[in-house]
Amino acid sequence: MININTNKTLNIILPNTNKALKEVLQTASPTEIEKLSMGKDLKSILNNLLKESSNNSTADKTLLSLIKNNPTFKELGSITSSVKELHQLLKQDKNPLPLEKQLRTFLSDIKDISEKSLTSKIKNSGIFLESKLKNIETPRVEIKQLLSELSKSLQETKLPNVKLINTQLKELLSSDLFKNISQGELLKNTKVDLSTLTELSKKVQNTTEQLHQRINSNLDKSINPNDILFSKDTKTALGKINTLNKPELLQNQTQLKEMLSHDIKAILLKTHEEINASNHPNKQELLKHIDKLSLQIDYHQLVSHLSNATSLYIPYSWEALEDGNISLKKAKDNKFFTDIELQLKEYGSLKLRLGMFESNQLNINISAENSEFKEILKSNLPMLRQQLHSVGIMTNEIRFLDDTKTASSYDTHLSELAVGFEVKA
């Protein structure tokens, strides 16, 4: 819950200071006006906007234009700056809150960028929180799915001992231990008795141990060395099952807690509640900064929903960068499109529009505000092509666009674009 703050910067959630919300109120039905005007927080207002836009693509475009051009949103500044400001404020405490460490880890220098760390930061940026909550798998659902896939694969075995083990596996899958499980039980906070999970874990372990014994059996290998039992897929499936097969890991709340402990938006919301209920000497200032950062993340979620894309902010500190965001879209036939918008301190605006086709064919459109910087980019194109080719990406075209042109690299494919992910506010 994001409480209303009287600070001018945060009055964005009130209709009289938000042009986008004012426009929505003018076109909304009496019922929707009542709901919006009664909204006490950003979540309730955004929820109504998203419900309205889900049935009207024209409304999507109108709202997106209003949101992106709204001056109040623009005045919020960059998330990078907000993270730095909040981190500096938290550091002043003698006993910093856990959020301080999370922000320090989250905002690292861009020179330390790696594929693994970038993937983790984007995944836990808060943009996907509601989507992850909706789609998170109940541990018992996940292990049942893995066991079912393993059983289906073992249907092809020619080994009598393995056929017998697979029969036991099928009996386990149809037993009461897996009865009435569903995806919904995780978010409903459904609790499963620990003794039940312990029994389930032991039976799964017994089955996997029997299969491992057969895998290591020289007799079985001599009978049929190419049997499905000895395949890479079987060994991988067993590895995944063993990783998950512990009573404590099969508890619903364990998995939910693990996910929420890394997501920056979830951590912000939890910290807000804790500070709001405390007597912290810097309480109001901390709440103001947390509200601002949470609001910026909600903005990217809203833009993502309205544009049927994934709107991301860049979770790295780079001295040359004032602000930046990335928008990802997926089209039919495995086509991917990316818009990168950077505001550089020395060279101004830089926009990159990328289109990936046939898994490794890349088109790049570049729009640079500064003519000097544009020449620097052109002089480095051979090195860029070489580096892309070294990782198997072929550059079909790299083109510089006039700033007055608005054509996107994926404008001709808009009819093919698919929804990037589902966001629920």
C-alpha positions in Angstrom: 0.0 0.0 0.0 1.4 3.4 -1.0 0.0 6.1 1.3 -0.8 9.6 0.0 1.9 12.0 0.8 1.4 15.7 0.8 4.8 16.3 -0.7 4.3 18.0 -4.1 6.3 15.5 -6.0 4.1 12.6 -4.8 0.7 14.3 -5.4 0.7 12.6 -8.8 -1.9 10.1 -7.5 -4.5 12.9 -7.0 -6.8 13.8 -9.9 -6.4 17.5 -9.5 -2.6 17.3 -10.0 -2.4 14.6 -12.6 -3.4 15.4 -16.2 -3.6 11.7 -17.2 -6.0 10.9 -14.4 -8.0 14.0 -15.1 -8.4 12.9 -18.7 -9.5 9.5 -17.6 -12.1 11.0 -15.3 -13.5 13.0 -18.1 -14.2 10.0 -20.3 -15.1 7.5 -17.5 -18.6 6.3 -16.6 -20.2 7.6 -13.4 -19.4 4.3 -11.7 -15.8 4.5 -12.7 -15.6 8.1 -11.6 -16.9 7.1 -8.2 -14.3 4.3 -7.9 -11.4 6.5 -9.1 -12.3 9.4 -6.9 -12.5 7.1 -3.8 -9.0 5.6 -4.5 -6.8 6.2 -1.5 -3.6 4.9 -3.1 -1.9 4.3 -6.4 -2.7 0.6 -6.5 -6.5 1.1 -6.4 -6.3 3.8 -9.1 -4.0 1.8 -11.4 -6.2 -1.3 -11.0 -9.2 0.6 -12.4 -7.1 2.0 -15.3 -5.9 -1.4 -16.2 -9.3 -3.0 -16.0 -10.7 -0.3 -18.3 -7.8 -0.5 -20.8 -7.9 -4.3 -21.0 -11.1 -4.1 -23.0 -10.2 -1.2 -25.3 -7.0 -1.0 -27.3 -7.8 2.7 -28.3 -8.0 3.5 -24.6 -4.6 1.8 -24.2 -3.0 4.2 -26.7 -4.7 7.2 -25.3 -3.7 6.4 -21.7 -0.1 5.5 -22.8 0.3 8.9 -24.6 -1.1 10.8 -21.6 1.1 8.9 -19.1 4.3 9.3 -21.1 3.7 13.0 -21.7 2.5 13.8 -18.3 5.0 16.4 -16.8 4.5 15.2 -13.3 5.9 11.7 -14.2 8.8 13.3 -16.0 9.6 15.5 -13.0 10.0 12.3 -10.8 13.5 11.9 -12.3 15.4 8.7 -12.8 15.1 5.5 -10.7 18.9 5.4 -10.4 18.9 8.8 -8.7 16.1 7.7 -6.4 17.9 4.5 -5.4 21.1 6.5 -4.7 19.2 9.1 -2.6 17.4 6.5 -0.5 20.5 4.5 -0.1 22.4 7.6 1.2 19.6 8.3 3.6 19.6 4.8 5.0 23.4 4.8 5.4 23.1 7.6 7.9 21.5 5.2 10.5 23.8 3.6 13.1 22.0 0.4 12.5 20.9 0.5 8.8 17.7 -1.3 7.8 18.0 -4.4 5.6 16.8 -2.3 2.7 20.2 -0.5 2.7 22.1 -3.7 1.8 19.5 -4.6 -0.8 19.9 -1.2 -2.5 23.7 -1.3 -2.3 23.7 -4.7 -4.0 21.0 -3.7 -6.5 22.7 -0.6 -7.8 26.1 -1.6 -8.9 28.5 0.0 -11.4 27.9 -0.6 -15.1 31.5 -1.7 -15.5 30.7 -4.8 -13.5 27.8 -5.8 -15.8 27.5 -9.4 -16.7 24.8 -11.5 -18.3 24.0 -13.3 -15.1 23.9 -10.2 -12.9 21.8 -8.2 -15.4 19.3 -11.0 -15.7 19.0 -11.2 -11.9 18.6 -7.4 -11.6 15.9 -7.2 -14.2 14.0 -10.2 -12.8 14.0 -8.6 -9.3 13.5 -5.0 -10.4 9.9 -5.0 -9.2 8.5 -4.8 -12.7 7.5 -8.4 -12.7 6.4 -8.8 -9.1 2.7 -9.2 -9.6 3.2 -11.4 -12.6 5.6 -13.6 -10.6 3.1 -13.8 -7.8 0.4 -14.9 -10.1 2.5 -17.5 -11.9 4.6 -18.8 -9.1 4.3 -22.6 -8.9 3.2 -24.3 -5.7 6.2 -26.6 -4.8 4.1 -29.7 -4.8 2.7 -28.8 -8.2 6.2 -28.3 -9.5 7.5 -31.6 -8.2 4.4 -33.5 -9.4 5.0 -32.0 -12.9 8.7 -33.1 -12.8 7.8 -36.6 -11.7 5.0 -36.9 -14.3 7.5 -35.9 -17.1 10.0 -38.4 -15.7 7.4 -41.2 -15.7 6.3 -40.4 -19.2 9.9 -40.5 -20.4 10.5 -43.9 -18.6 7.6 -45.4 -20.6 10.2 -46.0 -23.3 12.5 -48.1 -21.1 13.3 -51.7 -22.1 14.6 -52.6 -18.7 12.3 -54.7 -16.5 13.6 -53.2 -13.2 13.0 -49.7 -14.4 9.5 -50.6 -15.6 8.7 -51.8 -12.1 10.0 -48.5 -10.6 8.0 -46.5 -13.0 4.9 -48.4 -11.9 5.6 -47.4 -8.3 6.1 -43.8 -9.5 2.7 -43.8 -11.2 1.1 -45.1 -8.0 2.8 -42.3 -6.0 1.5 -39.7 -8.5 -2.1 -40.9 -8.1 -1.9 -41.2 -4.3 -3.5 -38.9 -1.7 -0.1 -37.2 -1.2 -0.7 -35.4 -4.5 -4.5 -35.1 -4.2 -6.2 -31.7 -4.6 -3.1 -29.6 -5.2 -3.4 -26.5 -7.2 -1.6 -23.3 -8.3 -3.9 -21.2 -6.2 -3.0 -22.7 -2.8 0.3 -20.7 -2.6 -1.3 -17.3 -2.7 -4.3 -18.5 -0.6 -1.7 -19.2 2.1 -2.8 -22.9 2.2 -0.8 -24.7 4.8 0.1 -28.4 4.4 0.9 -30.5 7.4 4.7 -31.0 7.7 4.3 -34.8 8.4 2.5 -35.1 5.0 5.3 -33.3 3.3 7.9 -35.5 5.1 6.1 -38.6 3.9 5.9 -37.3 0.4 9.6 -36.4 0.4 10.6 -39.9 1.6 8.6 -41.6 -1.1 10.0 -39.4 -3.8 13.5 -40.0 -2.4 13.0 -43.8 -2.4 12.0 -43.7 -6.1 14.9 -41.5 -7.2 17.4 -43.6 -5.2 16.1 -46.7 -7.0 16.6 -45.1 -10.3 20.1 -43.9 -9.5 21.0 -47.5 -8.5 19.8 -48.7 -11.9 21.7 -45.9 -13.6 24.9 -47.1 -11.8 24.2 -50.8 -12.5 26.7 -52.4 -14.8 24.1 -55.2 -15.5 21.5 -52.8 -16.8 24.1 -51.0 -18.9 25.2 -54.3 -20.4 21.6 -55.2 -21.3 20.7 -51.9 -23.0 23.4 -49.2 -22.8 21.2 -46.8 -25.0 18.1 -47.1 -22.8 16.2 -43.9 -21.9 17.3 -44.4 -18.3 20.9 -43.4 -19.2 19.9 -40.3 -21.2 20.9 -36.8 -20.3 17.3 -35.8 -19.9 16.6 -38.5 -17.3 19.6 -37.4 -15.2 18.7 -33.7 -15.5 15.1 -34.5 -14.3 16.4 -36.5 -11.3 18.7 -33.6 -10.4 15.8 -31.1 -10.4 13.7 -33.4 -8.3 16.4 -33.9 -5.8 17.0 -30.2 -5.5 13.4 -29.6 -4.6 12.7 -32.7 -2.6 13.0 -31.6 1.0 10.0 -31.2 3.4 10.9 -27.6 4.2 11.2 -26.7 0.5 7.9 -28.2 -0.3 6.2 -25.8 2.1 4.3 -23.1 0.2 5.6 -20.1 2.2 9.2 -21.1 1.9 9.1 -20.5 -1.9 7.1 -17.4 -1.6 9.4 -16.0 1.1 12.4 -16.7 -1.1 11.0 -14.9 -4.1 9.9 -11.8 -2.1 13.3 -11.6 -0.3 14.9 -10.6 -3.6 12.3 -8.5 -5.4 13.0 -4.8 -4.9 9.4 -3.7 -5.0 8.3 -6.3 -2.4 11.2 -5.2 -0.2 10.1 -1.6 -0.5 6.5 -2.3 0.4 7.6 -4.4 3.4 10.0 -1.7 4.6 7.3 1.0 4.2 5.0 -1.0 6.5 7.7 -1.5 9.1 8.8 2.2 9.1 5.3 3.5 9.1 4.6 1.4 12.3 7.9 2.5 14.0 9.2 5.5 15.8 12.1 6.0 13.5 13.6 9.5 13.9 13.8 10.0 10.1 10.4 8.3 9.5 8.7 10.9 7.2 11.8 11.5 5.0 12.3 7.7 4.5 8.6 7.2 3.7 8.8 10.0 1.1 11.8 8.4 -0.7 10.3 4.9 -0.5 7.0 6.2 -1.9 8.8 7.9 -4.8 10.8 4.9 -5.8 7.8 2.6 -5.5 5.8 5.0 -7.7 8.5 5.0 -10.3 8.4 1.2 -10.5 4.6 1.3 -10.7 5.0 3.7 -13.7 7.1 1.2 -15.6 4.5 -1.5 -14.8 1.7 0.7 -16.2 3.6 1.6 -19.3 4.4 -2.1 -19.8 0.7 -3.0 -19.6 -0.5 -0.2 -21.9 2.1 -0.8 -24.6 1.9 -4.6 -24.5 5.7 -4.6 -23.9 8.2 -4.8 -21.1 9.3 -1.4 -20.0 12.5 -1.6 -17.9 14.7 0.8 -16.1 18.5 0.3 -16.1 19.6 -1.0 -12.6 23.2 0.2 -12.9 25.1 3.3 -11.9 26.9 5.0 -14.8 28.5 8.4 -14.3 27.9 9.4 -17.9 24.2 8.6 -17.7 21.4 10.8 -16.4 18.5 8.5 -17.1 17.6 5.5 -19.2 15.0 2.9 -19.9 14.5 -0.2 -22.2 11.3 -1.4 -23.8 11.2 -5.0 -25.1 8.6 -6.5 -27.4 8.1 -9.9 -28.9 6.4 -10.5 -32.3 5.3 -13.6 -34.1 7.8 -15.9 -35.8 10.4 -15.3 -33.0 11.0 -11.7 -33.9 12.1 -9.4 -31.0 12.3 -5.7 -30.8 14.0 -3.4 -28.3 13.9 0.4 -27.8 16.7 1.8 -25.7 16.4 5.4 -24.6 19.4 7.1 -22.8 19.9 10.6 -21.6 23.6 11.2 -21.4 25.1 13.9 -19.3 27.6 15.2 -21.9 25.9 14.2 -25.2 22.2 14.4 -24.6 19.6 12.0 -26.0 20.6 8.7 -27.6 17.9 6.3 -28.9 18.5 2.8 -30.2 15.9 0.7 -31.9 16.9 -3.0 -32.4 15.1 -5.7 -34.4 16.2 -9.3 -34.1 15.1 -11.8 -36.8 15.8 -15.5 -37.5 17.5 -15.9 -34.1 20.7 -14.0 -35.0 19.9 -11.3 -37.6 20.0 -7.8 -36.2 18.9 -4.4 -37.5 19.9 -1.3 -35.6 18.5 2.2 -35.9 20.3 5.0 -34.1 19.2 8.5 -33.2 21.7 10.8 -31.5 21.0 14.3 -30.5 24.7 15.5 -30.5 26.4 15.6 -33.9 29.8 15.1 -32.3 28.7 12.0 -30.5 27.1 10.7 -33.7 30.5 10.8 -35.4 32.0 9.0 -32.4 29.5 6.3 -32.8 30.0 6.0 -36.6 33.8 5.6 -36.1 33.2 2.7 -33.7 30.7 0.8 -35.9 33.4 -1.6 -37.2 34.3 -2.6 -33.6 30.6 -3.0 -32.8 30.0 -5.3 -35.8 33.1 -7.3 -34.9 32.0 -7.8 -31.3 28.4 -8.8 -32.3 29.8 -11.3 -34.9 32.0 -12.8 -32.2 28.9 -13.9 -30.3 27.1 -15.1 -33.4 24.9 -12.0 -34.1 24.9 -10.8 -37.7 24.2 -7.1 -38.3 22.1 -6.7 -41.5 21.8 -3.0 -41.2 23.0 -0.2 -38.9 21.3 3.1 -39.8 21.4 6.6 -38.3 18.0 8.3 -38.2 17.3 12.0 -38.3 15.9 13.1 -34.9 12.8 14.4 -36.6 11.9 10.9 -37.8 9.6 8.9 -35.6 9.6 5.6 -37.5 10.4 2.7 -35.2 12.3 -0.4 -36.3 9.2 -2.4 -35.5 6.5 -0.1 -36.9 5.9 -2.4 -39.9 5.3 -5.3 -37.5 2.9 -3.8 -35.0 0.1 -6.2 -36.1 2.3 -9.2 -35.2 3.4 -8.0 -31.7 2.4 -10.3 -28.8 2.0 -9.3 -25.2 5.3 -9.4 -23.4 3.8 -10.4 -20.0 0.8 -9.8 -17.8 0.8 -7.1 -15.1 -1.7 -7.0 -12.4 -1.7 -3.8 -10.3 
